[in-house]
Amino acid sequence: MGTIRRVVATAQNGLEVVRLGGLETGLTTSPFEVVERSPMYRLRRYFPDTDAAEAGPPIVLVPPMMMSADVYDVTRDQGAVGILHDMGIDPWVVDFGSPDSEVGGWDRNLADHVIAISEIIDQVRTHTGRDVHLSGYSQGGMFAYQAAAYRRSRNIASLVTFGSPVDTLAGLPFGIPAGFASDAADFLADHVFNRLAVSGWMARTGFQLLDPVKTLKSRVDFLRQLHDREALLPREQQRRFLASDGWVAWSGPAVAELLKQFIAHNRMMTGGFVIKDQVVSLAELTCPVVAFVGEVDDIGQPAAVRGIRRAAPRARVFESTLRAGHFGLVVGSSAAIHTWPTAGQWVLWNEGLGARPSNVSLMRYEQNLGRESGVSISDRVIHTVASVAEVGVGVGKGISDFASGALRGTVELSGEATRALPRLARLDQIQPHTQISLSRLLAEQRRKAPNGECFLFDNCVHTYEAVNQRIDNVVRGLIQSGVRPAARVGVVMHTRPSALVAIAALSRLGAVAVLLPPGREVRTVLRRNGVERIVTDPENLDSVITTGMQILVLGGGDLRSLAVDPSADVVDLEQIDPDAVSLPGWYRPDSGVARELAFIICSESNGHWEMKRITNYRWALSAFGTASAADLDRGDTVYCLAPLHHSSSLLAAIGGALAGGSRLALTRGLDPERFDEEVHRYGVTVVSYTWTMMREIIDVDSIALDGSHPVRLFIGSGMPQGLWRRTTERFSPAKVLEFYASTEGDVVLANVAGVKVGAKGRPLPGSAEVRLAGFDPTTGRLLEDEQGFIKECPDEEVGLLLGRAGVHAEVSGGAIRGIFAAGDAWIPTDYLFRRDADGDYWLVDHKKTVIATPRGPVFTQPIVDALVSLGRVDLAVAYGVEVGGVALAVAAFTLLDGRVPRVAEISDALGVLPLELRPDIVHVVADIPLGSSYRPCAEGLRAGGLPKPGTRVWYLDRVSRQYKRLTKAVAADLREVSADAGHSAVT
């Protein structure tokens, strides 16, 4: 009879499941009222009949995009809203509905959800008069983080999240390699979810497949107990919700944006995600945060969830852990016993109405280094071994985990090569007649991703489509003003979007942009370069109008006016209607070829103007070389710290970002507080610099560099060795990628490994072959061997750097032949180098700044490098001072912390140099002037002559080989000896 009753009960219950989708439990859900309604959401207030005075602190619960809002109210007694209400908290739930049943639902994107939550916070605060505790499960928690960051924590009392990943690449399901996941997410966003949405059944099936063992076990358990109605009823509501009722569709644009911003680019972690053209970072969160962590959660893995600790360094971040999977965090008995009572206690504690929950503690964050998953092997085994044994499956998953681990290294290692090889191959294919230019590369990026983020400025995002349209409009204005291809046009502008557009528009037109720093007297250098008109911004108009040239004003929008003399030749480009300009027959956009001159970069150095003439090929070489050396890709944001008129910005930052498809970030100037804010907000991964620029950042105590920054690399040229070390220490684990690019020819050196501090590195692939030629700094002549060829320097010998003249360099001119072999062609640079035994090149001096002493040439850079190796030295320069017709080598340095190094330390530091290459005099100075590019300048010190004797001035005693204090008597002897040497040299 028992068996018959079991069969009958099974049949009856099975029939009920087939007819009704599940067993009737008789359980009720909590009452609610829809308080606010919009096409994006309905805002539910639960237990609306509660007296307002007794409602308690409000909490807004946000569901994931693919899950019904009922996830917070599966049953009255075990659901979130019921438990929280019983604890004296006022629960509100966001109901996004299902896109397939809402007007415009399939067009929703990620930002629509974040903006909706921000609106809801305002509405709840209006209804209650209190700040809101914002909470979310899984992706709903990600929405909560994003909305709170978007509002900069305004009116948010705290954040409560459940299994919400932040560092999405730290703990991917099944140990999927981060590089593979990033590339796959990019592909899916660009080619699949831009056309396809995810239906409710697809979402349900996908999540069940993430843990097939548990899914199969739950179904087997249900079938085995189908005869026992009483055993099934307590979990029936939960089973029905997860099996069918709880899933809703995803809109394609929202899925694509999720994949693009938070999987491919991981911008929850790095910062710089975009909400309605506004750049946002979790680093701006300041409210308290508690994250619930499932120890065996394979979707919101612990490592990924704990990423909030590093992503939000200004917030106090707590965690509460429980042994549960992803769904068990919010639904079921564990959630009813642990999650929701703890969440309620957290809210009350933050309101000052109770103690901190005992199972809530400050979050620990350990960077995920080389681990397969955020879930430990032991936790995973303990959680699943019983299930595997019971249903006899799971072997396949174990094999796939092992395989993914074995392949991870291969996938990650090949990623960089996959990105670099096409760039280098393209460089190799460029011929003098090949069409290549800055504007052409920008247009290519627009065709690939018109809505992609081209650059950031003042917290706003400018897409490739918008930037290209602006460039085309400016081109029409330039044509209307008489600019033609190959015309040289001065650009005197501060860093701003219009400056970048002006440079790109001249490139598109085929004109030459002559870039000059604002605030200088530029008439002479403009005339010297054949410039007849200048593009400037309103701020620099007064300083350039005195040149008497035609002035084209760009920037500030078309609503501003210019107060200028009517007789001046000034054209306001903003007032030209581009649609009214007829394009001439000669105009071909982006027609510049490799051999043509593209830019002339003018800069002041030691009181003299230097001109760098950059062809389109030379620019492309730096652009693709930088992208390859820095491994730039679409996940990077390159921060252009240097002004746009500097070669570091034009060649490395802008060029590298365009060649790598990376996002560019422009800033108004070098300001430490702005730097700190924008690096976190934009999610900057690469920072460009020049010379001592980073000194202005790291020497400011108010800037908190606690390791939470997203920066991985600094790229630029001229960074002193001491500053290099301080920068990598303050921004650990970031590295420095130091470049040297010759003004002449196609020589580009890069210290890619970054191990040898101060080295310029080795030639970049695609750049010119280099050699060191014997050179006499005194006469300025190359040294010949017995056969009349130029002597080639061996390792560790100082020589003049030469670059082999390729086809591009020969077209540009300047090559000399018969250097090392008959018929060869090389282009000399102006710099002296030495090459170490490993093949790395070290800058020694400019050939014009070598100090010609009676004992032989003294090189300045080794002296500077030796002095800045002292921990108390900030900046250093070396220069020559004539005394009695003889040059003495003098070194000056400033102090880092006000403490003067001991004379023995100075002797030891300079003792690494041969005696004849050490400076005669060393002294401490209060300040070393910096040029417009932050390059230390010795001109003022040289003009001051020999330092006066004092306690901070030392001379080299060549007998003891030590430095000693310079007294008046010793100074007099020096002058006398120098005069005698000068007289002897004359006679």
Sequence and secondary structure as in RCSB ss.txt:
>XXXX:A:sequence
MGTIRRVVATAQNGLEVVRLGGLETGLTTSPFEVVERSPMYRLRRYFPDTDAAEAGPPIVLVPPMMMSADVYDVT
RDQGAVGILHDMGIDPWVVDFGSPDSEVGGWDRNLADHVIAISEIIDQVRTHTGRDVHLSGYSQGGMFAYQAAAY
RRSRNIASLVTFGSPVDTLAGLPFGIPAGFASDAADFLADHVFNRLAVSGWMARTGFQLLDPVKTLKSRVDFLRQ
LHDREALLPREQQRRFLASDGWVAWSGPAVAELLKQFIAHNRMMTGGFVIKDQVVSLAELTCPVVAFVGEVDDIG
QPAAVRGIRRAAPRARVFESTLRAGHFGLVVGSSAAIHTWPTAGQWVLWNEGLGARPSNVSLMRYEQNLGRESGV
SISDRVIHTVASVAEVGVGVGKGISDFASGALRGTVELSGEATRALPRLARLDQIQPHTQISLSRLLAEQRRKAP
NGECFLFDNCVHTYEAVNQRIDNVVRGLIQSGVRPAARVGVVMHTRPSALVAIAALSRLGAVAVLLPPGREVRTV
LRRNGVERIVTDPENLDSVITTGMQILVLGGGDLRSLAVDPSADVVDLEQIDPDAVSLPGWYRPDSGVARELAFI
ICSESNGHWEMKRITNYRWALSAFGTASAADLDRGDTVYCLAPLHHSSSLLAAIGGALAGGSRLALTRGLDPERF
DEEVHRYGVTVVSYTWTMMREIIDVDSIALDGSHPVRLFIGSGMPQGLWRRTTERFSPAKVLEFYASTEGDVVLA
NVAGVKVGAKGRPLPGSAEVRLAGFDPTTGRLLEDEQGFIKECPDEEVGLLLGRAGVHAEVSGGAIRGIFAAGDA
WIPTDYLFRRDADGDYWLVDHKKTVIATPRGPVFTQPIVDALVSLGRVDLAVAYGVEVGGVALAVAAFTLLDGRV
PRVAEISDALGVLPLELRPDIVHVVADIPLGSSYRPCAEGLRAGGLPKPGTRVWYLDRVSRQYKRLTKAVAADLR
EVSADAGHSAVT
>XXXX:A:secstr
 HHHHHHHHHHHHHHHHHHHSS         EEEEEE SS EEEEESTTS GGGS SEEEEE  TTB GGGG SS
TTTSHHHHHHHTT EEEEEE   GGGSTTGGG  HHHHHHHHHHHHHHHHHHHSS EEEEEETHHHHHHHHHHHH
HTTTTEEEEEEES  SSTTTS GGG  HHHHHHHHHHHHHHTTTT  B HHHHHHHHHHHSHHHHHHHHHHHHHT
TT HHHHHHHHHHHHIIIIITB  B HHHHHHHIIIIIIS HHHH  EEETTEEE GGG  S EEEEEETT SSS
 HHHHTHHHHH TTS EEEEEES  TGGGTSSHHIIIIIHHHHHHHHHHHTTSS   TT EE       S S SS
 HHHHHHHHHHHHHHHT  HHHHHHHHHHHHHHHHHHHHHHHHHHHHHHHHHHH  TTSB  HHHHHHHHHHH T
TSEEEEETTEEEEHHHHHHHHHHHHHHHHHTT  TT EEEEE  SSHHHHHHHHHHHHHT EEEE  TTS  HHH
HHHTT  EEEE GGGHHHHGGG SEEEE  S TT      TTS EEEGGGS GGG    TT  TT  BTTSEEEE
EEEEETTEEEEEEEEHHHHHHHHHHHHHHTT  TT EEEE S TTSHIIIIIIIHHHHHHT EEEE SS  HHHH
HHHHHHHT  EEEEETTTTHHHHT TTS  SS     EEEEE   HHHHHHHHHHTTT EEEEEEE SSTT EEE
E S  STT  BEE TTS  EEEE EETTTTEE B TTSSB B  TT  EEEEEE  HHHHHH   EE SSSTT E
EEEEEEEEEE TTS EEEEEETTT EEETTEEE HHHHHHHHHTSTTEEEEEEEEEEETTEEEEEEEEEESSS  
  HHHHHHHHTTS GGGS SEEEE S   B TTS B  HHHHHT S   STTEEEEETTTTEEEE  HHHHHHHH
HHHHHHHHHHH 
